[in-house]
Amino acid sequence: MTSVVQERYGAEPEAVLRTARRARPGIGPGEVLVRVRASSVDRGTWHMMAGLPYAVRPVSGLRGPKLPNPGRNIAGVVEAVGSDVTGFAPGDEVYGTAVAAFADYVAARPDRIAPKPAGLTFEEAATVPVSALTSLQAVRDKGKVEKGQQVLITGAAGGVGTFAVQLAHAAGARVTAVASTPKVDAVRALGADDVIDYTREDFLAGPRRYDVIIDIAGNRGLRDLRRALTPRGRLVITGGETNGAWLGGTDRQLRAMLLSPFTGQHLGTFIASEHADGLRDLTALIDAGTLSPLVHRVYPLAETAAAIRCLLDGHVIGKLALTLPAE
Protein backbone atom coordinates (compact mmCIF):
# COMPACT_ATOMS: atom_id res chain seq x y z
CA MET A 1 0.00 0.00 0.00
CA THR A 2 0.97 3.67 -0.27
CA SER A 3 1.68 5.40 3.01
CA VAL A 4 3.13 8.65 4.29
CA VAL A 5 6.32 7.79 6.16
CA GLN A 6 8.15 9.70 8.89
CA GLU A 7 11.44 8.41 10.28
CA ARG A 8 12.57 11.34 12.43
CA TYR A 9 11.12 14.35 14.22
CA GLY A 10 11.17 17.74 12.55
CA ALA A 11 9.15 20.95 12.53
CA GLU A 12 9.24 21.30 8.73
CA PRO A 13 6.84 18.84 7.06
CA GLU A 14 8.68 18.91 3.73
CA ALA A 15 11.84 17.71 5.47
CA VAL A 16 10.43 14.74 7.40
CA LEU A 17 7.43 13.39 5.46
CA ARG A 18 7.55 11.31 2.29
CA THR A 19 5.39 8.67 0.62
CA ALA A 20 6.53 5.07 0.25
CA ARG A 21 5.22 1.57 -0.34
CA ARG A 22 4.64 -0.37 2.86
CA ALA A 23 3.07 -3.66 3.79
CA ARG A 24 -0.66 -3.60 4.39
CA PRO A 25 -1.34 -3.83 8.16
CA GLY A 26 -2.65 -7.05 9.60
CA ILE A 27 -5.53 -7.07 12.07
CA GLY A 28 -6.11 -8.91 15.30
CA PRO A 29 -9.34 -10.59 16.44
CA GLY A 30 -10.66 -7.30 17.85
CA GLU A 31 -9.71 -4.98 14.99
CA VAL A 32 -11.16 -3.71 11.72
CA LEU A 33 -9.20 -3.23 8.49
CA VAL A 34 -10.34 -0.03 6.79
CA ARG A 35 -9.57 1.00 3.23
CA VAL A 36 -8.95 4.72 3.78
CA ARG A 37 -10.64 7.03 1.31
CA ALA A 38 -9.81 10.29 3.07
CA SER A 39 -8.00 11.73 6.06
CA SER A 40 -7.30 15.23 7.37
CA VAL A 41 -4.69 17.29 9.17
CA ASP A 42 -4.98 19.36 12.32
CA ARG A 43 -2.71 21.06 14.79
CA GLY A 44 -2.17 17.77 16.59
CA THR A 45 -0.72 16.36 13.37
CA TRP A 46 2.09 18.89 13.55
CA HIS A 47 2.75 18.21 17.24
CA MET A 48 3.09 14.47 16.61
CA MET A 49 5.29 15.12 13.54
CA ALA A 50 7.56 17.61 15.30
CA GLY A 51 7.63 15.83 18.66
CA LEU A 52 6.89 19.21 20.24
CA PRO A 53 6.36 20.18 22.93
CA TYR A 54 8.48 17.49 24.52
CA ALA A 55 5.49 16.62 26.70
CA VAL A 56 3.97 14.72 23.72
CA ARG A 57 6.93 12.36 23.37
CA PRO A 58 5.84 9.79 25.93
CA VAL A 59 2.97 9.20 23.48
CA SER A 60 4.66 9.81 20.13
CA GLY A 61 8.06 8.26 20.95
CA LEU A 62 10.89 9.50 23.17
CA ARG A 63 13.76 9.54 20.68
CA GLY A 64 11.87 9.38 17.41
CA PRO A 65 8.37 8.72 16.08
CA LYS A 66 7.17 5.25 17.00
CA LEU A 67 4.39 5.30 14.39
CA PRO A 68 4.90 5.29 10.60
CA ASN A 69 3.10 8.63 10.24
CA PRO A 70 1.23 11.16 12.41
CA GLY A 71 -2.26 10.79 10.87
CA ARG A 72 -5.32 10.08 13.03
CA ASN A 73 -8.55 10.94 11.15
CA ILE A 74 -10.05 8.42 8.75
CA ALA A 75 -13.08 7.96 6.53
CA GLY A 76 -13.29 4.87 4.40
CA VAL A 77 -14.72 1.43 3.73
CA VAL A 78 -14.39 -1.68 5.90
CA GLU A 79 -12.20 -4.22 4.11
CA ALA A 80 -12.18 -6.98 6.73
CA VAL A 81 -13.11 -7.57 10.37
CA GLY A 82 -11.47 -9.61 13.10
CA SER A 83 -13.14 -12.73 14.46
CA ASP A 84 -14.26 -10.98 17.67
CA VAL A 85 -15.74 -7.91 15.96
CA THR A 86 -19.48 -7.39 15.79
CA GLY A 87 -21.42 -4.48 14.32
CA PHE A 88 -19.21 -3.99 11.27
CA ALA A 89 -18.94 -5.89 8.01
CA PRO A 90 -16.91 -5.55 4.79
CA GLY A 91 -18.34 -2.80 2.62
CA ASP A 92 -19.53 -0.59 5.51
CA GLU A 93 -18.66 3.09 5.15
CA VAL A 94 -17.13 4.35 8.41
CA TYR A 95 -15.29 7.28 9.94
CA GLY A 96 -13.33 7.85 13.11
CA THR A 97 -9.75 7.69 14.32
CA ALA A 98 -6.87 5.27 13.93
CA VAL A 99 -3.09 5.39 14.23
CA ALA A 100 -0.94 6.02 11.14
CA ALA A 101 -4.00 7.18 9.20
CA PHE A 102 -2.09 8.66 6.25
CA ALA A 103 -2.14 5.40 4.31
CA ASP A 104 -4.29 3.29 2.00
CA TYR A 105 -5.21 0.90 4.82
CA VAL A 106 -5.35 1.14 8.61
CA ALA A 107 -6.15 -1.24 11.44
CA ALA A 108 -8.86 0.45 13.49
CA ARG A 109 -10.47 -0.30 16.84
CA PRO A 110 -14.25 -0.80 16.67
CA ASP A 111 -14.74 1.58 19.60
CA ARG A 112 -13.03 4.38 17.64
CA ILE A 113 -15.13 4.22 14.46
CA ALA A 114 -18.81 4.63 13.55
CA PRO A 115 -20.96 4.58 10.42
CA LYS A 116 -20.12 7.53 8.18
CA PRO A 117 -22.80 10.25 7.97
CA ALA A 118 -24.69 9.45 4.78
CA GLY A 119 -24.82 13.05 3.59
CA LEU A 120 -21.08 13.66 3.73
CA THR A 121 -18.40 12.81 1.21
CA PHE A 122 -15.44 10.83 2.47
CA GLU A 123 -13.35 14.00 2.41
CA GLU A 124 -15.90 15.91 4.48
CA ALA A 125 -16.34 13.05 6.94
CA ALA A 126 -12.58 12.74 7.46
CA THR A 127 -12.40 16.31 8.78
CA VAL A 128 -14.87 15.61 11.57
CA PRO A 129 -13.52 13.11 14.14
CA VAL A 130 -10.73 14.78 16.14
CA SER A 131 -11.81 18.40 15.73
CA ALA A 132 -15.56 17.92 16.16
CA LEU A 133 -15.15 15.54 19.10
CA THR A 134 -12.97 18.17 20.77
CA SER A 135 -15.60 20.83 20.08
CA LEU A 136 -18.46 18.67 21.32
CA GLN A 137 -16.70 17.94 24.58
CA ALA A 138 -15.66 21.58 25.01
CA VAL A 139 -19.12 23.02 24.36
CA ARG A 140 -21.41 20.35 25.79
CA ASP A 141 -19.45 18.46 28.42
CA LYS A 142 -16.97 20.99 29.82
CA GLY A 143 -18.55 24.33 28.93
CA LYS A 144 -22.09 23.06 29.66
CA VAL A 145 -23.41 25.66 27.25
CA GLU A 146 -27.13 26.35 27.63
CA LYS A 147 -29.82 28.39 25.95
CA GLY A 148 -29.58 32.12 26.60
CA GLN A 149 -25.96 32.11 27.76
CA GLN A 150 -23.32 34.48 26.46
CA VAL A 151 -20.49 32.43 24.94
CA LEU A 152 -17.14 33.67 23.61
CA ILE A 153 -15.14 31.43 21.25
CA THR A 154 -11.59 32.34 20.27
CA GLY A 155 -9.99 30.73 17.24
CA ALA A 156 -13.48 30.48 15.80
CA ALA A 157 -12.37 30.03 12.18
CA GLY A 158 -10.14 27.02 12.81
CA GLY A 159 -10.91 23.33 12.70
CA VAL A 160 -12.17 23.08 16.28
CA GLY A 161 -13.61 26.60 16.28
CA THR A 162 -15.89 26.20 13.26
CA PHE A 163 -17.54 23.21 14.90
CA ALA A 164 -17.71 24.93 18.30
CA VAL A 165 -19.53 27.96 16.86
CA GLN A 166 -22.17 25.71 15.31
CA LEU A 167 -22.61 23.63 18.47
CA ALA A 168 -22.93 26.65 20.77
CA HIS A 169 -25.39 28.25 18.36
CA ALA A 170 -27.43 25.04 18.25
CA ALA A 171 -27.52 24.99 22.07
CA GLY A 172 -29.30 28.36 21.97
CA ALA A 173 -26.44 30.50 23.24
CA ARG A 174 -25.58 33.96 21.99
CA VAL A 175 -22.23 33.34 20.36
CA THR A 176 -19.44 35.90 20.06
CA ALA A 177 -16.69 34.58 17.81
CA VAL A 178 -13.14 35.85 17.48
CA ALA A 179 -11.41 35.68 14.08
CA SER A 180 -9.17 37.66 11.76
CA THR A 181 -10.41 39.98 9.02
CA PRO A 182 -10.50 37.49 6.07
CA LYS A 183 -12.42 34.96 8.15
CA VAL A 184 -15.14 37.13 9.71
CA ASP A 185 -17.85 36.47 7.12
CA ALA A 186 -17.31 32.71 7.15
CA VAL A 187 -17.61 32.55 10.94
CA ARG A 188 -20.77 34.67 10.93
CA ALA A 189 -22.30 32.31 8.37
CA LEU A 190 -21.76 29.40 10.78
CA GLY A 191 -24.12 30.98 13.32
CA ALA A 192 -22.07 33.49 15.30
CA ASP A 193 -24.25 36.36 16.52
CA ASP A 194 -21.28 38.70 16.88
CA VAL A 195 -17.82 38.47 15.38
CA ILE A 196 -14.83 40.37 16.75
CA ASP A 197 -11.90 40.96 14.42
CA TYR A 198 -8.97 40.59 16.78
CA THR A 199 -6.68 42.44 14.38
CA ARG A 200 -8.76 45.57 14.92
CA GLU A 201 -9.92 45.40 18.52
CA ASP A 202 -9.20 43.71 21.80
CA PHE A 203 -11.86 41.04 22.19
CA LEU A 204 -11.58 41.15 25.99
CA ALA A 205 -11.59 44.93 26.40
CA GLY A 206 -15.33 45.60 26.24
CA PRO A 207 -17.83 45.61 29.11
CA ARG A 208 -19.52 42.35 28.11
CA ARG A 209 -19.17 39.41 30.46
CA TYR A 210 -19.50 35.83 29.25
CA ASP A 211 -21.01 32.79 30.91
CA VAL A 212 -18.63 30.54 28.97
CA ILE A 213 -15.33 31.24 27.22
CA ILE A 214 -13.97 28.51 24.97
CA ASP A 215 -10.38 29.53 24.35
CA ILE A 216 -9.10 27.63 21.34
CA ALA A 217 -6.45 29.85 19.81
CA GLY A 218 -5.79 32.59 22.30
CA ASN A 219 -2.71 33.25 24.36
CA ARG A 220 -4.23 35.76 26.73
CA GLY A 221 -3.40 35.54 30.39
CA LEU A 222 -5.77 34.01 32.90
CA ARG A 223 -6.33 37.38 34.56
CA ASP A 224 -7.69 38.89 31.34
CA LEU A 225 -9.85 35.86 30.58
CA ARG A 226 -11.26 35.75 34.11
CA ARG A 227 -12.11 39.44 33.95
CA ALA A 228 -14.30 38.74 30.91
CA LEU A 229 -16.15 35.92 32.70
CA THR A 230 -19.22 36.25 34.90
CA PRO A 231 -18.58 35.51 38.59
CA ARG A 232 -19.74 31.90 38.09
CA GLY A 233 -18.55 31.60 34.49
CA ARG A 234 -16.71 28.70 32.93
CA LEU A 235 -13.39 28.91 31.06
CA VAL A 236 -12.51 25.94 28.83
CA ILE A 237 -9.00 26.13 27.41
CA THR A 238 -8.62 23.82 24.42
CA GLY A 239 -5.63 25.48 22.77
CA GLY A 240 -3.44 28.53 22.80
CA GLU A 241 0.15 27.73 22.00
CA THR A 242 3.58 29.25 22.47
CA ASN A 243 6.95 28.28 21.06
CA GLY A 244 8.04 26.72 24.33
CA ALA A 245 9.76 23.42 23.63
CA TRP A 246 8.84 21.75 26.91
CA LEU A 247 5.22 22.73 27.55
CA GLY A 248 4.24 24.70 24.43
CA GLY A 249 1.73 26.86 26.26
CA THR A 250 0.12 24.10 28.32
CA ASP A 251 1.49 25.76 31.45
CA ARG A 252 -1.42 28.22 31.16
CA GLN A 253 -3.83 25.31 31.24
CA LEU A 254 -2.11 23.84 34.27
CA ARG A 255 -2.33 27.17 36.09
CA ALA A 256 -6.03 27.38 35.31
CA MET A 257 -6.70 23.99 36.88
CA LEU A 258 -4.67 24.86 39.97
CA LEU A 259 -6.50 28.18 40.43
CA SER A 260 -10.02 26.88 39.80
CA PRO A 261 -10.70 25.44 43.30
CA PHE A 262 -10.03 28.86 44.84
CA THR A 263 -12.48 30.91 42.78
CA GLY A 264 -16.20 30.89 42.03
CA GLN A 265 -15.36 30.57 38.36
CA HIS A 266 -14.71 27.18 36.79
CA LEU A 267 -11.34 27.25 35.04
CA GLY A 268 -10.17 24.17 33.24
CA THR A 269 -9.00 22.20 30.28
CA PHE A 270 -9.25 18.63 29.04
CA ILE A 271 -7.80 16.06 26.67
CA ALA A 272 -10.43 15.09 24.12
CA SER A 273 -11.62 11.48 24.17
CA GLU A 274 -11.91 9.61 20.89
CA HIS A 275 -14.79 7.15 21.04
CA ALA A 276 -17.62 5.74 18.96
CA ASP A 277 -20.36 7.14 21.21
CA GLY A 278 -19.20 10.67 20.49
CA LEU A 279 -18.98 9.94 16.78
CA ARG A 280 -22.56 8.70 16.79
CA ASP A 281 -23.63 11.89 18.56
CA LEU A 282 -21.88 13.89 15.86
CA THR A 283 -23.53 11.83 13.14
CA ALA A 284 -26.95 12.61 14.60
CA LEU A 285 -26.15 16.33 14.59
CA ILE A 286 -24.83 16.16 11.03
CA ASP A 287 -27.84 14.19 9.79
CA ALA A 288 -30.16 16.72 11.43
CA GLY A 289 -28.43 19.59 9.63
CA THR A 290 -27.19 21.08 12.90
CA LEU A 291 -23.49 20.51 12.20
CA SER A 292 -21.54 20.69 8.97
CA PRO A 293 -17.79 20.54 8.27
CA LEU A 294 -16.25 23.51 6.52
CA VAL A 295 -13.57 22.17 4.17
CA HIS A 296 -11.09 24.79 3.04
CA ARG A 297 -9.18 22.59 0.58
CA VAL A 298 -8.58 18.95 -0.35
CA TYR A 299 -5.06 17.66 -1.05
CA PRO A 300 -3.99 14.28 -2.47
CA LEU A 301 -2.17 12.02 -0.01
CA ALA A 302 1.13 12.64 -1.80
CA GLU A 303 0.84 16.32 -0.84
CA THR A 304 0.38 15.76 2.90
CA ALA A 305 3.42 17.94 3.66
CA ALA A 306 1.89 20.78 1.61
CA ALA A 307 -1.37 20.45 3.54
CA ILE A 308 0.44 20.74 6.87
CA ARG A 309 2.38 23.71 5.53
CA CYS A 310 -0.89 25.40 4.55
CA LEU A 311 -2.20 24.81 8.07
CA LEU A 312 0.92 26.31 9.62
CA ASP A 313 0.67 29.40 7.42
CA GLY A 314 -2.55 30.33 9.25
CA HIS A 315 -4.83 31.09 6.31
CA VAL A 316 -7.13 28.09 6.61
CA ILE A 317 -10.83 28.55 7.33
CA GLY A 318 -12.16 25.30 8.74
CA LYS A 319 -10.40 22.08 7.79
CA LEU A 320 -7.95 20.60 5.31
CA ALA A 321 -8.69 17.13 3.94
CA LEU A 322 -6.53 14.50 2.27
CA THR A 323 -8.03 12.29 -0.42
CA LEU A 324 -6.99 8.79 -1.44
CA PRO A 325 -8.13 7.08 -4.65
CA ALA A 326 -10.68 4.28 -4.54
CA GLU A 327 -9.43 0.95 -5.83
C-alpha positions as CSV (number, residue, x, y, z in Angstrom):
1,M,0.0,0.0,0.0
2,T,1.0,3.7,-0.3
3,S,1.7,5.4,3.0
4,V,3.1,8.6,4.3
5,V,6.3,7.8,6.2
6,Q,8.1,9.7,8.9
7,E,11.4,8.4,10.3
8,R,12.6,11.3,12.4
9,Y,11.1,14.4,14.2
10,G,11.2,17.7,12.6
11,A,9.1,20.9,12.5
12,E,9.2,21.3,8.7
13,P,6.8,18.8,7.1
14,E,8.7,18.9,3.7
15,A,11.8,17.7,5.5
16,V,10.4,14.7,7.4
17,L,7.4,13.4,5.5
18,R,7.5,11.3,2.3
19,T,5.4,8.7,0.6
20,A,6.5,5.1,0.2
21,R,5.2,1.6,-0.3
22,R,4.6,-0.4,2.9
23,A,3.1,-3.7,3.8
24,R,-0.7,-3.6,4.4
25,P,-1.3,-3.8,8.2
26,G,-2.7,-7.0,9.6
27,I,-5.5,-7.1,12.1
28,G,-6.1,-8.9,15.3
29,P,-9.3,-10.6,16.4
30,G,-10.7,-7.3,17.8
31,E,-9.7,-5.0,15.0
32,V,-11.2,-3.7,11.7
33,L,-9.2,-3.2,8.5
34,V,-10.3,0.0,6.8
35,R,-9.6,1.0,3.2
36,V,-9.0,4.7,3.8
37,R,-10.6,7.0,1.3
38,A,-9.8,10.3,3.1
39,S,-8.0,11.7,6.1
40,S,-7.3,15.2,7.4
41,V,-4.7,17.3,9.2
42,D,-5.0,19.4,12.3
43,R,-2.7,21.1,14.8
44,G,-2.2,17.8,16.6
45,T,-0.7,16.4,13.4
46,W,2.1,18.9,13.5
47,H,2.8,18.2,17.2
48,M,3.1,14.5,16.6
49,M,5.3,15.1,13.5
50,A,7.6,17.6,15.3
51,G,7.6,15.8,18.7
52,L,6.9,19.2,20.2
53,P,6.4,20.2,22.9
54,Y,8.5,17.5,24.5
55,A,5.5,16.6,26.7
56,V,4.0,14.7,23.7
57,R,6.9,12.4,23.4
58,P,5.8,9.8,25.9
59,V,3.0,9.2,23.5
60,S,4.7,9.8,20.1
61,G,8.1,8.3,21.0
62,L,10.9,9.5,23.2
63,R,13.8,9.5,20.7
64,G,11.9,9.4,17.4
65,P,8.4,8.7,16.1
66,K,7.2,5.3,17.0
67,L,4.4,5.3,14.4
68,P,4.9,5.3,10.6
69,N,3.1,8.6,10.2
70,P,1.2,11.2,12.4
71,G,-2.3,10.8,10.9
72,R,-5.3,10.1,13.0
73,N,-8.5,10.9,11.2
74,I,-10.1,8.4,8.8
75,A,-13.1,8.0,6.5
76,G,-13.3,4.9,4.4
77,V,-14.7,1.4,3.7
78,V,-14.4,-1.7,5.9
79,E,-12.2,-4.2,4.1
80,A,-12.2,-7.0,6.7
81,V,-13.1,-7.6,10.4
82,G,-11.5,-9.6,13.1
83,S,-13.1,-12.7,14.5
84,D,-14.3,-11.0,17.7
85,V,-15.7,-7.9,16.0
86,T,-19.5,-7.4,15.8
87,G,-21.4,-4.5,14.3
88,F,-19.2,-4.0,11.3
89,A,-18.9,-5.9,8.0
90,P,-16.9,-5.5,4.8
91,G,-18.3,-2.8,2.6
92,D,-19.5,-0.6,5.5
93,E,-18.7,3.1,5.2
94,V,-17.1,4.4,8.4
95,Y,-15.3,7.3,9.9
96,G,-13.3,7.9,13.1
97,T,-9.8,7.7,14.3
98,A,-6.9,5.3,13.9
99,V,-3.1,5.4,14.2
100,A,-0.9,6.0,11.1
101,A,-4.0,7.2,9.2
102,F,-2.1,8.7,6.2
103,A,-2.1,5.4,4.3
104,D,-4.3,3.3,2.0
105,Y,-5.2,0.9,4.8
106,V,-5.4,1.1,8.6
107,A,-6.1,-1.2,11.4
108,A,-8.9,0.5,13.5
109,R,-10.5,-0.3,16.8
110,P,-14.3,-0.8,16.7
111,D,-14.7,1.6,19.6
112,R,-13.0,4.4,17.6
113,I,-15.1,4.2,14.5
114,A,-18.8,4.6,13.6
115,P,-21.0,4.6,10.4
116,K,-20.1,7.5,8.2
117,P,-22.8,10.2,8.0
118,A,-24.7,9.5,4.8
119,G,-24.8,13.0,3.6
120,L,-21.1,13.7,3.7
121,T,-18.4,12.8,1.2
122,F,-15.4,10.8,2.5
123,E,-13.4,14.0,2.4
124,E,-15.9,15.9,4.5
125,A,-16.3,13.1,6.9
126,A,-12.6,12.7,7.5
127,T,-12.4,16.3,8.8
128,V,-14.9,15.6,11.6
129,P,-13.5,13.1,14.1
130,V,-10.7,14.8,16.1
131,S,-11.8,18.4,15.7
132,A,-15.6,17.9,16.2
133,L,-15.2,15.5,19.1
134,T,-13.0,18.2,20.8
135,S,-15.6,20.8,20.1
136,L,-18.5,18.7,21.3
137,Q,-16.7,17.9,24.6
138,A,-15.7,21.6,25.0
139,V,-19.1,23.0,24.4
140,R,-21.4,20.4,25.8
141,D,-19.4,18.5,28.4
142,K,-17.0,21.0,29.8
143,G,-18.6,24.3,28.9
144,K,-22.1,23.1,29.7
145,V,-23.4,25.7,27.2
146,E,-27.1,26.3,27.6
147,K,-29.8,28.4,26.0
148,G,-29.6,32.1,26.6
149,Q,-26.0,32.1,27.8
150,Q,-23.3,34.5,26.5
151,V,-20.5,32.4,24.9
152,L,-17.1,33.7,23.6
153,I,-15.1,31.4,21.2
154,T,-11.6,32.3,20.3
155,G,-10.0,30.7,17.2
156,A,-13.5,30.5,15.8
157,A,-12.4,30.0,12.2
158,G,-10.1,27.0,12.8
159,G,-10.9,23.3,12.7
160,V,-12.2,23.1,16.3
161,G,-13.6,26.6,16.3
162,T,-15.9,26.2,13.3
163,F,-17.5,23.2,14.9
164,A,-17.7,24.9,18.3
165,V,-19.5,28.0,16.9
166,Q,-22.2,25.7,15.3
167,L,-22.6,23.6,18.5
168,A,-22.9,26.7,20.8
169,H,-25.4,28.3,18.4
170,A,-27.4,25.0,18.2
171,A,-27.5,25.0,22.1
172,G,-29.3,28.4,22.0
173,A,-26.4,30.5,23.2
174,R,-25.6,34.0,22.0
175,V,-22.2,33.3,20.4
176,T,-19.4,35.9,20.1
177,A,-16.7,34.6,17.8
178,V,-13.1,35.8,17.5
179,A,-11.4,35.7,14.1
180,S,-9.2,37.7,11.8
181,T,-10.4,40.0,9.0
182,P,-10.5,37.5,6.1
183,K,-12.4,35.0,8.2
184,V,-15.1,37.1,9.7
185,D,-17.9,36.5,7.1
186,A,-17.3,32.7,7.2
187,V,-17.6,32.5,10.9
188,R,-20.8,34.7,10.9
189,A,-22.3,32.3,8.4
190,L,-21.8,29.4,10.8
191,G,-24.1,31.0,13.3
192,A,-22.1,33.5,15.3
193,D,-24.2,36.4,16.5
194,D,-21.3,38.7,16.9
195,V,-17.8,38.5,15.4
196,I,-14.8,40.4,16.8
197,D,-11.9,41.0,14.4
198,Y,-9.0,40.6,16.8
199,T,-6.7,42.4,14.4
200,R,-8.8,45.6,14.9
201,E,-9.9,45.4,18.5
202,D,-9.2,43.7,21.8
203,F,-11.9,41.0,22.2
204,L,-11.6,41.2,26.0
205,A,-11.6,44.9,26.4
206,G,-15.3,45.6,26.2
207,P,-17.8,45.6,29.1
208,R,-19.5,42.3,28.1
209,R,-19.2,39.4,30.5
210,Y,-19.5,35.8,29.3
211,D,-21.0,32.8,30.9
212,V,-18.6,30.5,29.0
213,I,-15.3,31.2,27.2
214,I,-14.0,28.5,25.0
215,D,-10.4,29.5,24.3
216,I,-9.1,27.6,21.3
217,A,-6.4,29.8,19.8
218,G,-5.8,32.6,22.3
219,N,-2.7,33.3,24.4
220,R,-4.2,35.8,26.7
221,G,-3.4,35.5,30.4
222,L,-5.8,34.0,32.9
223,R,-6.3,37.4,34.6
224,D,-7.7,38.9,31.3
225,L,-9.9,35.9,30.6
226,R,-11.3,35.8,34.1
227,R,-12.1,39.4,34.0
228,A,-14.3,38.7,30.9
229,L,-16.2,35.9,32.7
230,T,-19.2,36.3,34.9
231,P,-18.6,35.5,38.6
232,R,-19.7,31.9,38.1
233,G,-18.6,31.6,34.5
234,R,-16.7,28.7,32.9
235,L,-13.4,28.9,31.1
236,V,-12.5,25.9,28.8
237,I,-9.0,26.1,27.4
238,T,-8.6,23.8,24.4
239,G,-5.6,25.5,22.8
240,G,-3.4,28.5,22.8
241,E,0.1,27.7,22.0
242,T,3.6,29.2,22.5
243,N,6.9,28.3,21.1
244,G,8.0,26.7,24.3
245,A,9.8,23.4,23.6
246,W,8.8,21.8,26.9
247,L,5.2,22.7,27.6
248,G,4.2,24.7,24.4
249,G,1.7,26.9,26.3
250,T,0.1,24.1,28.3
251,D,1.5,25.8,31.4
252,R,-1.4,28.2,31.2
253,Q,-3.8,25.3,31.2
254,L,-2.1,23.8,34.3
255,R,-2.3,27.2,36.1
256,A,-6.0,27.4,35.3
257,M,-6.7,24.0,36.9
258,L,-4.7,24.9,40.0
259,L,-6.5,28.2,40.4
260,S,-10.0,26.9,39.8
261,P,-10.7,25.4,43.3
262,F,-10.0,28.9,44.8
263,T,-12.5,30.9,42.8
264,G,-16.2,30.9,42.0
265,Q,-15.4,30.6,38.4
266,H,-14.7,27.2,36.8
267,L,-11.3,27.3,35.0
268,G,-10.2,24.2,33.2
269,T,-9.0,22.2,30.3
270,F,-9.2,18.6,29.0
271,I,-7.8,16.1,26.7
272,A,-10.4,15.1,24.1
273,S,-11.6,11.5,24.2
274,E,-11.9,9.6,20.9
275,H,-14.8,7.1,21.0
276,A,-17.6,5.7,19.0
277,D,-20.4,7.1,21.2
278,G,-19.2,10.7,20.5
279,L,-19.0,9.9,16.8
280,R,-22.6,8.7,16.8
281,D,-23.6,11.9,18.6
282,L,-21.9,13.9,15.9
283,T,-23.5,11.8,13.1
284,A,-27.0,12.6,14.6
285,L,-26.2,16.3,14.6
286,I,-24.8,16.2,11.0
287,D,-27.8,14.2,9.8
288,A,-30.2,16.7,11.4
289,G,-28.4,19.6,9.6
290,T,-27.2,21.1,12.9
291,L,-23.5,20.5,12.2
292,S,-21.5,20.7,9.0
293,P,-17.8,20.5,8.3
294,L,-16.2,23.5,6.5
295,V,-13.6,22.2,4.2
296,H,-11.1,24.8,3.0
297,R,-9.2,22.6,0.6
298,V,-8.6,19.0,-0.4
299,Y,-5.1,17.7,-1.1
300,P,-4.0,14.3,-2.5
301,L,-2.2,12.0,0.0
302,A,1.1,12.6,-1.8
303,E,0.8,16.3,-0.8
304,T,0.4,15.8,2.9
305,A,3.4,17.9,3.7
306,A,1.9,20.8,1.6
307,A,-1.4,20.4,3.5
308,I,0.4,20.7,6.9
309,R,2.4,23.7,5.5
310,C,-0.9,25.4,4.6
311,L,-2.2,24.8,8.1
312,L,0.9,26.3,9.6
313,D,0.7,29.4,7.4
314,G,-2.6,30.3,9.2
315,H,-4.8,31.1,6.3
316,V,-7.1,28.1,6.6
317,I,-10.8,28.5,7.3
318,G,-12.2,25.3,8.7
319,K,-10.4,22.1,7.8
320,L,-7.9,20.6,5.3
321,A,-8.7,17.1,3.9
322,L,-6.5,14.5,2.3
323,T,-8.0,12.3,-0.4
324,L,-7.0,8.8,-1.4
325,P,-8.1,7.1,-4.6
326,A,-10.7,4.3,-4.5
327,E,-9.4,0.9,-5.8
